[in-house]
Structures are given as structure tokens and as C-alpha cells.
Amino acid sequence: ATSMELWNEGFRTVEDIYNIMVAGKKTPKPKLMMTYYDKLQRIFWVSGNKLFHSYAWYRYYCLCCEFKKDLKAEERSTIAS
């Protein structure tokens, strides 16, 4: 939905994914969570919700730093800015 810029549908999808994660017993894989927060930050950016956009971007950055072992300093700087 985000690639086709269907932001309302994207927000509903993210909300559904969150509800599934809360109801599920297993913790989602970090790669999946990175994708989740990347899409979520885009949705919040378009909607103008800067606080939630910043938090989603922060969570994406933290997951990248934690689980991408081959992350170079340049890439880390780009993601952080």
C-alpha cells in the first residue's frame, strides 16, 4: 500500500499487523520489524505526525544498528539523519 501511496490503506494494514503481533506468542524476526518500522515511518511522515514518525525512525535505526553487523559508518550516518 505504501509503494502505491495508498496511505489510508497502509495505516489500516499497519494497525492490523500490530494487532497480530500483540496477539501472537512469538516475537517477530528483526528483519520483519525493520520493514515494519520503515513503512510505518513513511506513513507517519505523509500524515504529518512528526512525533510518531520520529519514534518509528528511531526504532528502525536501533534495529539496523543491532542486527545489521556489516553496517558501515556512512550508512549509519545516513539512517540517523
N, C-alpha and C positions, 0 to 999 in steps of 0.2 A: 504494500500500500504506500510506503514511503517513497519507493522508486517511481511510482506513478503519481506522486504528490496528492494522494487521497488522504489528507491529514485527519479528517474525522474518522474515517475507517481505520487508519493507523492507530489512532488513540484508543479506539474500541478494542482493537486487536491486542495492543499492549496491556490494556486493562484485563482482558481475558487471560493472557499469558501470566500476568501477575497472580490472578486468582488460582490458576492451575499450580503455580509454584508454591503458593501458600498451602493449598490443599494436599500437595504431593508430599511423600515421605522422604524422597531422595533430594539431595542438593543438586541443582543443575550444574553441568560442566562449565568450567571457566570460559571456554570458547563461546558457548551459548550465551553466557551472561555478558560477555564483551559485546556481542552482536546486539543483545537486548538493550544495553545502555547506549550503544552507538545510535540505534534507531530512536530510542527514547529522547536522547538529547536533540536530535533533529526535529522531532515533533514539538518539543518544548520551545525550541528556537523559533520555529514558524509561528507558534501560537503566541509568542511574546512573553512567555512565562520565564523570566530570566533566572529566578531562584531555582526552580526545578531543572532548568537547562544546565545551570552551573553544577548542581549536585549530580546529575546524570553524567555530565562530562568528567567530573571528579572521580566517580565510581569507575568509569571506563578507563581513565588514566591509571588508577590504582590497580585494576585488573591487568592492564597491559604491562605495567612495571613488575607485577608479581609473577605473571605466568609466561610472559614472552622473554625468555632468557637471552635471546640474541638481539634485543632491542638496543640500538645504537643511541649514543648521546644526542645526535641530531634528531632522530625520530622522537625520542623522549621529549626534547625541547619543543618540537612541532606539536606534539599532542598536548603538552602542558600549556601552550599559548593559545 
